[in-house]
Amino acid sequence: IDCKGFRQLGVTAEVELSDKLCSPVGADGKINTKEKVKGTFRTQVENWSDIVAKITFPSFEIKGLTGFIWNLQDAIFDFSESRNDQALVFPTGYHPYLVPGHEVWWKGVYVRELSVTLPPQFNKGGKDRVSFFAKDMLIDEQGITGYFGATNLLTFNEGNASGWSFSVDEFSLGLMANNLEAATFKCMLGLPISEKSKLIYDGTISAGDK
């Protein structure tokens, strides 16, 4: 504040996500259902209706996707009515949730980069969980939206399921407004009858880990 009035204000704030949406995950990998996921940010504000700032969140698990751990590495809190982050990408199929011609009115958290850790069933035979990097996730009043996928996540020599070798060649997951649209994986499983015997199979994951 100077002789001409209000100029700028330093803000430290906290954003709390609904416990119906997700739950925080501790460093030990355990889910804490008694707490909510909270993000924090610090920025300089010149106009309360024009806040775009980098925000940090703890790792969390999305309700209905048991075993998946989400770690947001580069997230932007968008509370501006006049602009969006330059890198913002709205996923295909999301436009019905936007005001036509006024996409800049969208408010929420845009995640530019994140990592996704798969459930323990996809481990490397020990305690190492398999994870991959992804980008372009939205967290807003509609829920969580994004499409994520990777290839060659686990080689045939790394995967171990009760002594059976396996690989994870492809994995994809799609969320639209907090609804699971698709979660598929393609694997190769070694058969015990012969070291050269391998079974290629496709699988799906539905909400509730079914």
Backbone hydrogen bonds, N-H to C=O, Kabsch-Sander energy under -0.5 kcal/mol:
donor,donor_aa,acceptor,acceptor_aa,energy
2,D,5,G,-2.2
5,G,2,D,-2.1
9,L,45,V,-2.3
11,V,43,T,-3.2
13,A,41,F,-2.6
15,V,39,G,-3.4
17,L,37,V,-2.9
21,L,18,S,-1.6
22,C,18,S,-1.5
23,S,61,E,-2.2
25,V,59,S,-2.6
26,G,30,K,-2.6
29,G,26,G,-2.1
32,N,24,P,-2.6
33,T,31,I,-0.8
35,E,32,N,-0.8
38,K,36,K,-0.5
39,G,15,V,-3.6
40,T,56,T,-1.8
41,F,13,A,-2.1
43,T,11,V,-2.3
45,V,9,L,-3.4
50,D,47,N,-2.1
51,I,79,F,-0.6
52,V,50,D,-0.6
53,A,77,F,-2.2
55,I,75,A,-2.2
56,T,40,T,-2.2
60,F,70,W,-1.9
61,E,23,S,-2.8
63,K,21,L,-2.0
65,L,62,I,-2.2
68,F,65,L,-1.5
69,I,117,T,-2.0
70,W,60,F,-2.9
71,N,69,I,-0.5
71,N,115,S,-2.4
72,L,70,W,-0.5
73,Q,71,N,-0.7
73,Q,113,E,-1.6
74,D,113,E,-1.9
75,A,55,I,-0.6
76,I,110,Y,-3.0
77,F,53,A,-3.7
78,D,76,I,-0.7
78,D,108,G,-3.3
79,F,51,I,-3.7
79,F,77,F,-0.7
81,E,49,S,-2.4
88,L,85,D,-2.0
94,Y,91,P,-2.0
97,Y,94,Y,-2.4
98,L,95,H,-2.0
102,H,99,V,-2.6
105,W,102,H,-2.0
106,W,103,E,-1.8
108,G,78,D,-2.1
109,V,139,I,-3.1
110,Y,76,I,-2.8
110,Y,108,G,-0.5
111,V,109,V,-0.6
111,V,137,M,-3.2
112,R,74,D,-2.7
112,R,110,Y,-0.7
113,E,74,D,-1.2
114,L,134,A,-2.1
115,S,71,N,-2.1
116,V,132,F,-2.9
117,T,69,I,-2.8
118,L,116,V,-0.5
118,L,130,V,-3.2
122,F,119,P,-2.2
123,N,120,P,-1.8
124,K,128,D,-1.8
129,R,127,K,-0.5
132,F,116,V,-1.9
134,A,114,L,-3.1
136,D,111,V,-0.8
137,M,111,V,-1.8
138,L,145,T,-2.7
139,I,109,V,-2.3
140,D,143,G,-2.4
143,G,140,D,-1.6
145,T,138,L,-2.4
146,G,175,L,-2.7
148,F,173,L,-3.2
150,A,171,F,-2.3
152,N,169,D,-2.8
153,L,168,V,-1.4
154,L,168,V,-1.7
158,E,155,T,-1.1
159,G,155,T,-1.8
159,G,166,F,-0.8
160,N,123,N,-0.7
161,A,164,W,-3.0
162,S,160,N,-0.6
164,W,161,A,-1.5
165,S,163,G,-0.5
166,F,159,G,-0.8
167,S,188,M,-2.1
168,V,154,L,-2.1
169,D,167,S,-0.5
169,D,186,K,-2.2
170,E,186,K,-1.5
171,F,150,A,-2.2
172,S,184,T,-2.5
173,L,148,F,-3.1
174,G,182,A,-3.4
175,L,146,G,-3.2
176,M,179,N,-2.6
178,N,144,I,-2.7
179,N,176,M,-1.5
181,E,174,G,-2.6
181,E,179,N,-0.6
182,A,174,G,-1.3
184,T,172,S,-2.0
185,F,203,G,-2.2
186,K,170,E,-2.2
187,C,201,Y,-2.7
188,M,167,S,-1.3
189,L,199,L,-3.3
190,G,165,S,-3.6
191,L,197,S,-2.6
194,S,191,L,-1.2
197,S,194,S,-1.0
198,K,196,K,-0.6
199,L,189,L,-3.4
200,I,198,K,-0.5
201,Y,187,C,-2.2
203,G,185,F,-2.7
205,I,183,A,-2.6
208,G,64,G,-2.8
209,D,64,G,-0.8
209,D,206,S,-1.3
210,K,206,S,-0.9
